[in-house]
Amino acid sequence: MRKLKIYLDTSVISHLDHKDTLEKMEQTHKLWEIIKSGKYDVVLGTTVFEEIEECSEEKKEILYHYLSKINYSIMEKTETIRQLANEIIEQGILKKKHMDDCEHIATAILSDCNIIVSWNFKHMVNVDTINGIRTIAVAKRFTAIDVYPPNLLLKGEDEDEQAGDK
């Protein structure tokens, strides 16, 4: 069986060091352990690295350290990604001021990912955006893509650990 291909937006990586939201940080760390085990094929877009570069030096160092612990492929930003990001705006899925989010979505679609993983409930993990993303992906004959917060990828992991403890 083929591994699921997931796209991590910057919010996920950022929450590895987000002490003001401890529950999300803990869940992100649990997901990171699963990712380190090789359960998923991970894709990151160059937009992720552009956003990390906007962080403080200390935070950048921490986030790059975490990234060094996982395997991932990088999807370079192309004209095709920019065009699809603009189409997402034209379709009214997101506004132009959220171009980075549109680039994340476009990168995930064009990378043929199954899931976008994000903590961004305002712009990404909501019904309207998810429906819009699926519509565009299917219309362009790409994989129908879902958008989940990290904690949904943990479902069953705790039960597996508890079953192993018995």
N, C-alpha and C positions, 0 to 999 in steps of 0.2 A: 504494500500500500504506500502511495506517495505521501510524503510529508506535506503538511499544510505550509504554504508560503505566506509569511506575515510581513507587513510593513510596519515599522515602529516610527511613529512621529516623535518629534522632539519632546513632547510633554511626558512621554513614558521615560525616556532617558533622563530627563530633568528630575523626575520624581525619585530617582535613585538617591538623590541628595536633596530632599525637600522636607526638612525637619519641622516645618510648620503644618504639614499634613502627614502625621506619623502613620495613620492607617493606610493611606495610599502608598506611602514610601515602603511600608512593610509588604504590601501586596505586590508592589513593583519588584522588590527584592526576591520574593518567591517566584515571580514570573522569570526573573533573570536567571535563577537557578535552573529552571526548566529549559530556558533557552540555551544555557551553557551545556546542558545534557545532550543537545542536538535534536530535540523533539521537533523543532520547526526550522524551515529554511527562512532566514531573515534577510530582508531587503531594507536598505536605508537610501534615501535620496540625498543629493548634495545639499538640498535645502536644510536637512537636519544639521549638517556641519556648518552651514552659514549661520544658523540660529545658535548653535553652541559657541561659535566664535564671538557672538555678542555678549556672552556671559563674562563674569569676572574671571581673572586669571585662576583664582583658586577653584572656582566651580568648573571651569574648562578642564583643569588638570584632573579633577575628580571624575568628571564624565568621560573623558578620554581613557582614564584608567579602567572604568567599567567596560567601555567599548572594546578595550584590548582583551577582555576575558571571553568574548563571544565571537563566533564566526558569522559573517554577514557579507552580502554582496552590496556594492554601491552602484546605484543607477545615476549616471551623470545627467544633469539637466540639459535637455535638448530642446530644439525648436518645437518638436512634436509635443513635449511636455508642456511648454509654454502655451501652445495652441489649445491643448486640451484644458489647461487651467483657465484660459480665457473663455472657453466654451462653458465651463462650469459656472462662470460668472454670468455669461450671456443667458444661460438657462435659468438664472435666478436662484441657484442652489446656495451660493455664497456671494457676498459683496466683494467688489474690487479691493477694498481695504484689507481683505483677508487672503490676499494672493498667496502668501506662504502656505496656508491651509489648502488652497486650490492646487498648489504645486505638489504638496504631499499626496493628495488624492490622485492627481494625474499620474504621478510617479508610480503609485501603487497599482493603478489600473493598467498602465502600460508595462509594468513588470509582471503582470498576470498573477498578482497576489490574491489570496483567498480572503484575507482579513487585514484591515487597517486597525492597529492597536493604538488607542489614544485615551488620554485623560481629559481631552478637550470636549467637555459636554456642551459648551455653548455653540461651537461651530461644527463639530465633527460627529460626536456620539449623540445624535438626536434623530428622531424619526424622519423629519423632512430632508435632512442632509443624506441620511442613509438611503432613503428611497430615490433621491436624485442621483446619488452615486451609482446605485444599481442600474437605474434606467440608462444612464450614459454608458456604463460598462457593457451592458447587454446590447445596446444599440450599436456599439462599435465592435461587437463580437468578441469581447473579452470575458474573462471569468466574472460571474456575478459575485460581487465583493461585499463583505459584511464589515461593519465597524463595531468594535467591541472595546470596552475598557479592559485593562489588564486583569482585573479580578474575575472576569468571565472566563478567561483562559485558565484560571485556577480551579474551576469547578471539577470536583472529583479528585483533585490532587490530595487534599487533606484526608478524604476518605481512604484513598490508597495508602497513605502513610499510616492511618489508624488500623487498617486491615493488616498491614505488615507488622504492627505491634502486637497483634493477638497471637 
